[in-house]
Amino acid sequence: MNDEQLQTLVESISTEYFQKPFTHRAYFNSRLRTTGGRYLLQTHNIEINPKYYEVYGLEEIEGIIKHELCHYHLHLEGKGYKHRDQDFKDLLLKVGAPRFCTPLPRKTTRANRKVYEYRCKDCSQSFIRYKKMDTTRYVCGKCKGKIFLLKMLD
């Protein structure tokens, strides 16, 4: 799906569920990370995260579009368009839009994450870290001794 197809989809959902036209732009924004979509207050445009279409398909995108159109139409009408407003909650129920989108699967999990084990040369205190650290800058918190990398676990 490209931006033109998304624009026509948003316009058709707006007329079908809200009985109002969508007169602004809708487009994909691949920089979105933690959200499925975003309604921009200044320009009244709607941005959609393309990863949701790739992972979950058209049904999830339609739910995200309905959600963002709730923000859009309520904001233009001067009603409560924020998540906490009752007008917004009522309109979500009316059109069958989700309050939150399904989370994307995480890339890294603890199962496939690198683990570093450090040890103090003086007192043998062990340190487990998930990020590599510069052993020349840090000392043992217990005895102030030098730290060295014991092993890296995968």
N, C-alpha and C positions, 0 to 999 in steps of 0.2 A: 504494500500500500504506500502511495506517495502522498505529498501534501495536497494535491488537487483532489484526490479521492477522499482524503480525510475531510477536506473542506465541504464536499458535497454530502458526506455522511453526517457531519455536524449540522448542516443546514436541514437535512431531512429529519434528523432526530428532533431538532428544535421545533419544526412545524408539526410533527406527529405527536409529540408528548407535551409540548408547551403551547401549541397553537399560536406561536409568535415567530417572526423571522429572526434568523441570526445574520446580522449585517456586517460583521467584522471578520477577521482572519482566524483560521485555525491551522496549526502546523505542528510538525514533529520537532522536538528539541531533544537531541541526544545528550545534552549536558545535564539533564535532570537525572538525579541519582536516587533520591529517597522518596519521590512522589510519583504518582501516575500521571498527574496533569496539574496545570496551573492556570488560573484566570488572572490576567493582568489588569489591575484597576485603572491604570492611566490610559492604556490603549484599547481596552476591552477585548483584546485578543485572547485566544486559548492555546496553550502549549500542551502537547501530549508527549509522554515518554514512549519512544518507539520500542523499547525493550519489552513493554507490556504486551504489545502486539506480537512480537516475536515469540515470547514465552507462553502467553495465555490465549492469544487469538482475539477474534473479533468481538466475542461476547464481553470480555473484560474491558475492551476499549469502549464499547457502547456504554457500559456502566460508568466509566471514568468521564465520558463525554456528558452523560446526563448530570453527573455530579457538578461538573464545571459549568454546565448551562444553568444549573440552579443558582450558582454564584452570579453568573452573567445577568440573567433576567431579573433577579431580585435587586441587584445593584443598580441596574438601569431604571427600575421602578421606584427606587429610593426606599426599599424595605430592608429588613435585616438580612444581609447576605453572608454573615460570618457563621462559622460552624456552631457557635454557642447560641445563635439567635433562633427563636421559636419559628419564625417565618421560614427559615432555611430548613429546619428539621421537618416541618409540615410539608414543604414542597418535595423534599427527598422522598418521603413516604408516598406522596401523591403520584409521582412519576416512577417510583420503583428504583431509585438510584441508591447505590451503596454509600454509606457514610465514610467508609475507609476502603481503599483498594487492597487487593491481595498482595502481601509482601513478595518481592522478588526473591528467588533462591540466592543464598549467599555464596560467593565464590570460594572463600576460605572458611574452613571449619577447623575446629581444634584437632580433628583427626589427621588433616593433611597440612598442618602448620609446623614450621621449624621450631625446635625447642633447643635453647642453649643452656648448658650446665656449666657454671663457673665455680671455682673453689679458691679459698684463701690459702696462701702458701704457709702462713704462720699457724692459724688455728683450725684449718681444714673445714671451715664453715662452707656449706654448699648453697649456691644461689641458682634458681631456675628462672630463666628469662625467655620471653617470646620475641624480643628484639635483640639484635646483636649490639653489644656495648663496647666502648673503647676502654680497654683495661688499663691504659696509661693514665686516664683521667679520674678513675674511681678507686677507692680503697675499701677494705672490709668494714662494714658498719659495726662489727663486734670488737675487733682488735686493731683496726687501722692498718692491717697488713696488706700486702700486694695480692691482687686477684689475677687468676689465669683461667683461660678457657679449658675446661676439662674435656668436654665432648659436645658434639652437636647431634641431636636426635632428630629423626625425620618423622 
